[in-house]
Amino acid sequence: MKLTKVAKTAAEEIRNTLRTEISEQELEKITAIVAKAMEKSVKKVSKRNIEFCEQHKNPDTDIAHQIQRDIKRKQNLMIANLEGLR
């Protein structure tokens, strides 16, 4: 599922929970807030994963480096997707 759709769905759930009329412009602002929170979470988790990999270096450090590169690449893709929401 695309992050855009996740943020939009979350914003719509918020609107339904509030049981008040919210304009499309306000819904877009809520979507942006959700997207920003998701981006922050992705960055934090990715950073934690990279630190974990770095702490567990051993003779197989090439594998750890590959995992680190893969995590960073996926993080960059997610961030680019989230920035596309704006």
C-alpha positions in Angstrom: 0.0 0.0 0.0 1.4 3.4 -0.9 2.2 5.8 1.9 0.0 8.4 0.2 -3.0 6.2 0.6 -2.1 5.3 4.2 -1.9 9.0 5.1 -5.1 9.8 3.3 -7.0 6.9 4.9 -5.8 8.0 8.3 -6.9 11.6 7.7 -10.3 10.4 6.6 -10.6 8.2 9.7 -9.8 11.3 11.8 -12.4 13.2 10.0 -15.0 10.5 10.6 -14.0 10.2 14.3 -14.5 14.0 14.8 -18.1 13.8 13.4 -17.8 17.4 12.2 -17.7 18.8 8.7 -14.1 19.2 7.5 -13.3 20.8 4.2 -11.0 19.2 1.6 -8.4 21.8 2.4 -8.5 20.8 6.1 -8.4 17.2 5.2 -5.2 17.8 3.1 -3.6 19.6 6.1 -4.5 16.6 8.3 -3.0 14.3 5.6 0.2 16.4 5.7 0.4 16.1 9.5 0.0 12.3 9.3 2.6 12.1 6.5 5.1 14.1 8.5 4.6 11.8 11.5 5.1 8.8 9.3 8.3 10.3 7.9 9.6 11.0 11.3 8.8 7.5 12.4 10.5 5.9 9.4 13.6 8.0 9.9 13.8 7.0 13.6 13.3 3.3 13.0 15.8 3.3 10.1 18.4 5.1 12.2 17.8 2.6 15.0 18.2 -0.3 12.6 21.4 1.1 11.2 22.9 1.6 14.7 21.9 -2.0 15.5 23.8 -3.2 12.5 26.8 -1.2 13.3 26.9 -2.5 16.9 26.9 -6.1 15.7 29.9 -6.0 13.4 31.9 -9.2 13.2 33.8 -11.1 10.6 30.7 -11.0 8.5 30.7 -7.2 8.4 30.2 -7.2 4.6 26.7 -8.7 5.3 26.1 -5.9 7.9 27.2 -3.3 5.4 24.9 -4.7 2.8 22.0 -4.7 5.3 22.8 -1.1 6.2 22.9 0.0 2.5 19.6 -1.8 1.9 18.0 -0.1 4.9 19.3 3.3 3.9 18.0 2.8 0.3 14.6 1.8 1.5 14.5 4.7 3.9 15.3 7.1 1.1 12.5 5.6 -1.1 10.0 5.9 1.8 11.1 9.5 2.4 10.8 10.4 -1.3 7.3 8.8 -1.3 6.3 10.8 1.8 7.7 14.0 0.4 5.5 13.4 -2.7 2.5 13.8 -0.4 3.3 17.4 0.1 
